[in-house]
Amino acid sequence: MSIEIRVISQRPPGGRCTLYAGYADALVHHFAASAELVISQTRDAHGDGFPSLWLNGAAVQPDDGVILMPADILAVLAAHNLSEEAVMGLAEELEVPLERMLEAAG
């Protein structure tokens, strides 16, 4: 299955924009896919503005309503019927940008 990845970010990117771009990088690496980066002036988290991560044409929605976590992304991929084999190791790859953001904030 091919996966379409898009990140909507502000310029310069802030915390969540940088995090979501990191998630996109992990997805690109894992699936040998490509990603589109869209720069926007519109703040609309998890919608048509920044910060947003889109997979296969739909904005990924955070379970907590605030910030995307690796589990949110994995849930969307599972809903697209990706096999466990296809996503094996992805959770660890998605943790890297999250840890980087937490270290930078700490």
Stockholm file with secondary structure:
# STOCKHOLM 1.0

chainA/1-106         MSIEIRVISQRPPGGRCTLYAGYADALVHHFAASAELVISQTRDAHGDGFPSLWLNGAAVQPDDGVILMPADILAVLAAHNLSEEAVMGLAEELEVPLERMLEAAG
#=GR chainA/1-106 SS CCCCEEEEECSSCCHHHHHHHHHHHHHHHHHTCCEEEEECSCBCTTTTSBSEEEETTEECCCTTSSSCCHHHHHHHHHHTTCCHHHHTTHHHHHHHHHHHHHHHHC
#=GC SS_cons         CCCCEEEEECSSCCHHHHHHHHHHHHHHHHHTCCEEEEECSCBCTTTTSBSEEEETTEECCCTTSSSCCHHHHHHHHHHTTCCHHHHTTHHHHHHHHHHHHHHHHC
//
